[in-house]
Amino acid sequence: MSISVFIKRHPALSYYLLVFAISWGGILTLVGGPGNIPGTKEQAEKLFVPALLIMFAGPFISGILMNFFVDGKEGLRGLLLQLLQWQVKARWYAVAVLTGPLLVATVLFTLSLFNKAFLPGIVTTNDKIASLIFGLGWGLIGGGLLEETGWTGFAVPKLRQRYSILSTGLIVGILWGIWHFMIAFWASNYLVVVGSWIMFVAGFLAFYLLALPAYRVLLVWIFDRTGGNLPVIMLMHAFLSASTLILQPSATGAIALVWNLVLGIVLWLVVAIVAAKNPGQLSRQPISRVDSLKVEQNAYTYITRK
């Protein structure tokens, strides 16, 4: 079987193989191989930004290439039209911008009533402006634009042709969490301390394999509800990333584990509420190829009217 045939038959699998090859392979090459993971503090400080750019390059480049490999120029045109499809009801932008920050802030401020170590980082840090700039920059450019060009610009529509909203959200969400493993472990120098290592891994898994899959289910549901609006999903991802970076407590160890675990539980409760208020939507049958093309048609109609 040729590579082109394999890609056509297994587009989602091919996409993820390419994502991990670029992101993980690129980071391993940058840091000098698996033997340098975790990296030293000096190495992490020197190479963190390049490693971050390589990580984000995975879903971004893969999303563009796979749209072309699978659907040719029409695939690239469809992706561009999705990126330009900003016309949607204002309430969806409110949902995109407020959901992540409100949930993260609520969890942390509630926990801080019992232990001040849970106070959001933006409250305790001395350099609030730098924290805001870094968090918003990471969220909008990295999480929103670069990541979602691939996750929702390619993987979600392809998987929705075969799976329900819930199944698609779990597949993309779990792989989204696993995708973070390489850079997170490389940059976590304090892993040499056994106690910290245990707490780090537990907190890490609570966020990336409990909280993120739940949030991705919500993203896929909103993607469906907005007729395939990619900018809304980009913003919703961006503001979760920004809020976790800006608001996360300075304390690590057990504090990080508890708040990540509680956030994950709260997000799954939100998913349960959405499912209860919208019976059958999360288990909605897969969309057909014809239905998925409505995303492009709606965007094209919007743009040509301008």
matplotlib code that plots the C-alpha trace (Angstrom):
import matplotlib.pyplot as plt

x = [0.0, 1.4, 1.7, -0.9, -3.4, -2.8, -3.4, -6.7, -7.9, -6.7, -6.7, -7.0, -4.4, -2.1, -2.6, -1.6, 1.4, 2.6, 1.8, 3.8, 6.7, 7.1, 6.4, 8.1, 10.7, 11.6, 12.0, 14.1, 16.4, 16.6, 17.5, 19.9, 17.9, 15.9, 18.9, 18.5, 14.9, 14.3, 16.6, 18.8, 17.5, 20.1, 19.0, 15.3, 15.9, 17.9, 15.8, 12.3, 11.1, 12.4, 11.0, 7.6, 7.6, 8.5, 5.7, 3.1, 4.5, 3.2, -0.6, -0.3, 1.9, 0.1, -3.3, -2.3, -0.5, -3.2, -6.0, -3.9, -3.0, -6.6, -8.6, -6.1, -6.5, -10.1, -8.9, -6.7, -9.5, -11.9, -9.4, -8.9, -12.6, -13.1, -10.4, -12.3, -15.7, -16.1, -19.9, -21.7, -24.0, -22.4, -23.3, -20.9, -18.0, -19.0, -19.0, -15.5, -13.9, -15.5, -15.8, -12.2, -11.3, -14.5, -14.1, -10.4, -10.9, -13.9, -12.0, -9.0, -10.8, -13.0, -10.1, -8.2, -11.0, -9.5, -5.8, -4.2, -1.7, -4.5, -4.7, -4.4, -0.9, -1.9, -2.8, 0.5, 3.0, 5.0, 5.1, 1.5, 1.9, 4.5, 2.2, -0.7, 1.4, 2.9, -0.4, -2.4, 0.4, 0.7, -3.1, -4.0, -1.0, 0.0, -3.1, -5.7, -4.2, -1.4, -3.0, -6.6, -5.5, -4.8, -7.1, -10.3, -9.1, -8.6, -8.9, -12.3, -14.2, -12.6, -13.4, -17.0, -17.6, -17.3, -17.9, -20.3, -19.5, -18.6, -16.3, -14.6, -14.0, -12.5, -10.2, -9.0, -8.9, -6.8, -4.4, -4.3, -3.3, -0.6, 0.8, 1.9, 3.9, 7.3, 7.8, 6.3, 8.6, 11.6, 11.1, 10.3, 13.7, 12.5, 11.5, 14.8, 13.1, 11.0, 8.2, 7.9, 8.1, 5.1, 3.0, 4.0, 3.0, -0.3, -1.1, 0.0, -2.3, -5.2, -4.9, -4.0, -6.0, -8.9, -9.5, -8.5, -10.6, -13.7, -12.9, -12.4, -15.9, -17.3, -15.2, -16.5, -20.1, -19.8, -18.1, -21.2, -23.6, -22.0, -22.0, -18.3, -17.1, -13.3, -12.5, -14.9, -13.1, -9.7, -10.8, -12.2, -9.0, -6.9, -8.7, -8.4, -4.7, -4.3, -6.3, -4.4, -1.1, -2.1, -4.1, -2.3, -0.9, 2.8, 2.8, 3.5, 3.3, 0.0, -1.4, -1.0, -2.5, -5.6, -6.5, -6.0, -8.0, -10.9, -10.8, -11.1, -14.0, -15.8, -15.3, -16.8, -19.8, -20.2, -20.2, -22.8, -25.0, -24.7, -25.7, -28.7, -29.9, -29.4, -30.5, -28.9, -26.6, -23.3, -24.2, -25.4, -24.7, -21.6, -22.0, -21.7, -19.1, -21.9, -22.9, -19.3, -18.9, -21.6, -18.9, -17.1, -20.3, -21.4, -18.0, -17.8, -21.3, -20.4, -17.1, -18.5, -21.2, -18.6]
y = [0.0, 3.4, 6.3, 8.3, 5.4, 4.9, 8.7, 8.6, 5.5, 6.6, 10.5, 11.0, 8.3, 9.8, 13.2, 12.2, 10.2, 13.4, 15.6, 13.4, 13.0, 16.8, 17.8, 14.9, 14.2, 17.8, 18.3, 15.2, 16.4, 19.9, 18.6, 15.9, 12.8, 10.9, 10.9, 14.6, 14.3, 15.7, 18.6, 20.6, 23.9, 25.7, 23.7, 24.3, 28.1, 28.3, 26.0, 26.4, 28.9, 26.9, 23.7, 25.4, 26.6, 23.1, 21.6, 24.0, 23.4, 19.8, 20.3, 23.5, 22.1, 18.7, 20.4, 22.3, 19.4, 16.8, 19.0, 19.2, 15.5, 14.3, 16.9, 18.7, 22.5, 22.2, 21.1, 24.1, 26.4, 24.9, 25.4, 29.0, 29.6, 28.2, 30.5, 33.5, 32.4, 34.9, 35.4, 33.7, 34.8, 36.9, 34.5, 31.9, 34.4, 35.0, 31.3, 31.0, 33.9, 33.3, 29.5, 28.7, 31.7, 31.5, 27.8, 28.0, 31.1, 29.6, 26.4, 28.3, 31.0, 28.3, 26.2, 29.2, 29.6, 26.4, 27.0, 30.3, 28.4, 27.9, 31.7, 32.4, 33.2, 36.6, 37.6, 36.6, 37.3, 40.6, 40.8, 40.8, 42.4, 39.8, 37.0, 38.4, 39.0, 35.5, 33.8, 35.6, 35.2, 31.5, 31.1, 33.1, 32.3, 28.8, 27.2, 29.0, 29.6, 27.1, 24.1, 24.4, 24.8, 21.0, 19.7, 21.3, 22.4, 18.8, 16.0, 16.9, 17.1, 13.9, 12.0, 13.4, 11.6, 8.3, 9.1, 10.9, 14.2, 12.4, 9.8, 12.5, 14.7, 11.8, 10.7, 14.2, 15.2, 12.2, 12.6, 16.3, 15.6, 13.0, 15.4, 17.6, 14.9, 15.4, 19.1, 18.9, 16.1, 17.7, 21.1, 19.6, 19.6, 18.9, 15.4, 14.2, 14.6, 11.5, 13.1, 15.9, 13.4, 11.5, 14.7, 16.1, 13.0, 12.8, 16.5, 16.2, 13.3, 15.0, 18.0, 16.4, 13.2, 14.3, 18.0, 18.4, 15.5, 17.0, 20.4, 18.9, 17.3, 20.8, 22.2, 19.6, 20.1, 23.9, 23.3, 21.3, 23.9, 26.8, 25.0, 24.4, 27.8, 27.5, 31.0, 30.4, 27.1, 28.9, 31.5, 29.0, 27.0, 30.2, 31.5, 28.1, 28.0, 31.7, 31.3, 28.2, 29.9, 33.3, 31.9, 28.7, 28.9, 29.4, 26.4, 22.9, 19.4, 18.5, 22.0, 21.4, 17.9, 19.0, 22.0, 20.1, 17.2, 19.5, 21.3, 18.0, 16.9, 20.3, 20.1, 16.7, 17.9, 20.7, 18.0, 16.1, 19.2, 19.9, 16.3, 16.5, 19.8, 18.7, 15.0, 13.0, 15.7, 14.3, 10.9, 12.5, 10.3, 11.0, 13.7, 12.7, 14.0, 16.1, 17.6, 18.4, 20.4, 22.8, 24.4, 25.5, 26.5, 28.7, 30.3, 30.9, 32.5, 34.8, 35.9, 36.5, 38.7, 41.1]
z = [0.0, -1.0, 1.4, -0.5, -0.4, 3.3, 4.0, 2.0, 3.9, 7.3, 7.3, 11.1, 11.9, 9.3, 10.8, 14.3, 13.1, 11.4, 14.4, 16.8, 14.3, 14.0, 17.6, 19.5, 16.9, 16.6, 20.4, 20.7, 18.0, 19.5, 23.0, 21.8, 22.2, 24.9, 27.2, 27.8, 29.1, 31.7, 30.7, 33.0, 34.3, 32.1, 29.0, 29.6, 30.0, 26.8, 24.6, 25.9, 23.3, 20.3, 21.8, 22.2, 18.6, 17.4, 19.5, 18.1, 14.6, 14.8, 14.6, 12.6, 9.7, 9.9, 9.6, 6.5, 4.8, 5.6, 4.2, 1.0, 0.9, 1.5, -0.5, -2.6, -3.3, -2.2, 1.2, 1.6, 0.3, 2.8, 5.7, 4.7, 4.5, 7.9, 9.3, 7.8, 9.0, 11.9, 11.5, 14.4, 17.1, 19.8, 22.6, 21.2, 21.4, 25.0, 25.7, 24.0, 25.9, 29.4, 29.8, 30.6, 32.7, 34.8, 35.5, 36.4, 38.5, 40.3, 41.2, 42.5, 44.5, 46.0, 47.0, 48.3, 51.0, 52.6, 51.7, 50.6, 48.5, 45.9, 45.3, 41.5, 40.4, 39.0, 42.5, 44.1, 41.4, 41.4, 37.6, 36.6, 33.2, 32.1, 33.3, 31.3, 28.2, 28.3, 29.0, 26.4, 23.8, 24.4, 24.4, 21.3, 19.0, 20.2, 21.6, 19.5, 16.1, 15.7, 17.5, 16.3, 12.7, 13.1, 15.9, 14.6, 11.2, 10.2, 12.8, 14.3, 10.9, 9.7, 12.9, 13.0, 9.7, 11.7, 15.4, 17.7, 19.4, 22.6, 20.9, 18.8, 21.8, 23.7, 20.9, 20.1, 23.8, 25.0, 22.1, 22.8, 26.4, 25.4, 22.9, 25.7, 27.5, 25.7, 26.5, 29.9, 31.1, 29.4, 31.1, 34.6, 36.2, 39.7, 38.7, 40.3, 43.7, 44.2, 46.1, 43.6, 40.8, 42.1, 42.6, 39.3, 37.4, 39.2, 38.7, 35.1, 34.4, 36.1, 33.8, 30.5, 30.7, 32.8, 32.3, 28.6, 27.2, 29.0, 27.6, 24.1, 24.3, 24.9, 22.0, 19.6, 20.8, 20.2, 16.8, 15.8, 17.3, 15.5, 12.1, 12.1, 13.2, 13.6, 15.1, 18.0, 18.8, 18.5, 21.0, 23.4, 23.4, 23.6, 26.7, 28.6, 27.9, 28.9, 32.1, 33.3, 32.7, 34.2, 37.1, 38.1, 41.7, 42.2, 44.6, 43.0, 44.3, 46.1, 45.4, 41.6, 41.9, 43.8, 41.7, 38.4, 39.7, 40.9, 37.6, 35.7, 37.8, 37.3, 33.6, 33.4, 35.5, 32.9, 30.2, 32.1, 32.4, 28.7, 28.0, 30.3, 28.9, 25.3, 25.2, 22.5, 21.2, 22.5, 21.1, 17.8, 14.8, 12.6, 10.0, 6.3, 3.9, 2.3, 5.6, 6.5, 3.3, 4.5, 6.7, 3.5, 1.7, 4.6, 4.9, 1.1, 1.1, 4.0, 2.3, -1.2, 0.2, 1.7]

ax = plt.figure().add_subplot(projection="3d")
ax.plot(x, y, z, "-o")
ax.set_aspect("equal")
plt.show()
